[in-house]
Amino acid sequence: MGRNCKSKRLFGMIVLVLATTFTVSAQTPSPSPRPSSLERDFFKNILDDQKAIWTAPLHSERSDSKWIVPGSIGLMALFTTDRITGDEIAEADGQVGVSRAVSHAGSVYTLGAVAGTFYLLGREKHNARARETGLLSAEALIDSLIVGSALKGITQRARPMEGRERSEFFDGGNSFPSGHSTQAWAVATIVASEYKDHRSVQIAAFASASAVSFARVAEHKHYLSDVIAGSALGWGIGKYVYHKRHRELLDSPDQDGPVSGNRWPAVTPEVNRRLHQYGLALTWSF
């Protein structure tokens, strides 16, 4: 009993740090870097991110308590009911196969491919927004991987299928927080923020991240508190990276990758009299 109470008190402090981190850092604006610095200073930016994330509790203000207190209470409430809900979910196994397939979308490899695709297409098409989306997605992904791995090592929570020790903290597990959820929400937040004037893109990004989070619970890999904390953490990291690195010049209509796209395609004639070829070209801007 004494060990369990000590674990809860210690973990309450960790929850407080988490809540402060994604509350303060997500709302901290800063001057945008020069366009070329995102590539040149990529790893330096990650080091700066880590310093800001881990020291964020030292810069919290009294007004932040309106988010920190209820968030901490909510997570602690979930901790006390996780084993019950986890055991109920474990009784169903028909969805495990589908959930496992869905959860792959939150892996480092899949999300890394997403970031790389944005970046390479941005370079090929000379689209500065897509290029920035790829770079910031990769930065947020690495940040979330580092923070999530560190917290797993600190909390050592046993996973739902690990027998009698399931749901317990400081028992050598790696359940808290959900790494897939943290990573998926970090990248989804970057994509949704970059294309904030495209509701369909935002819906697709956040729906994908939500599907990954729910899949981790349905696959019996995590508890509800694991994925909720991971999702919030990933969202906070994504918001921080976007506000810190986003170049405001991209929000001007005359720049590559404008915020506003065209609902309808632009129609332009294609004529080659020498080859007697005539047609129309449809072009969307997004």
Stockholm file with secondary structure:
# STOCKHOLM 1.0

chainA/1-286         MGRNCKSKRLFGMIVLVLATTFTVSAQTPSPSPRPSSLERDFFKNILDDQKAIWTAPLHSERSDSKWIVPGSIGLMALFTTDRITGDEIAEADGQVGVSRAVSHAGSVYTLGAVAGTFYLLGREKHNARARETGLLSAEALIDSLIVGSALKGITQRARPMEGRERSEFFDGGNSFPSGHSTQAWAVATIVASEYKDHRSVQIAAFASASAVSFARVAEHKHYLSDVIAGSALGWGIGKYVYHKRHRELLDSPDQDGPVSGNRWPAVTPEVNRRLHQYGLALTWSF
#=GR chainA/1-286 SS CHHHHHHHHHHHHHHHHHHHHHHHGGGCCCCCCCTTHHHHTHHHHHHHHHHHHHHGGGGCCGGGHHHHHHHHHHHHHHHHHHHHHHHHHHTCCTTHHHHHHHHGGGSHHHHHHHHHHHHHHHHHHTCHHHHHHHHHHHHHHHHHHHHHHHHHHHHCCCCTTSGGGTTCSSSSCCCSSCHHHHHHHHHHHHHHHHTTTCHHHHHHHHHHHHHHHHHHHHTTSCCHHHHHHHHHHHHHHHHHHHHHHCCGGGGSTTSSSCSCCCSSCEEEEEEETTTTEEEEEEECCC
#=GC SS_cons         CHHHHHHHHHHHHHHHHHHHHHHHGGGCCCCCCCTTHHHHTHHHHHHHHHHHHHHGGGGCCGGGHHHHHHHHHHHHHHHHHHHHHHHHHHTCCTTHHHHHHHHGGGSHHHHHHHHHHHHHHHHHHTCHHHHHHHHHHHHHHHHHHHHHHHHHHHHCCCCTTSGGGTTCSSSSCCCSSCHHHHHHHHHHHHHHHHTTTCHHHHHHHHHHHHHHHHHHHHTTSCCHHHHHHHHHHHHHHHHHHHHHHCCGGGGSTTSSSCSCCCSSCEEEEEEETTTTEEEEEEECCC
//
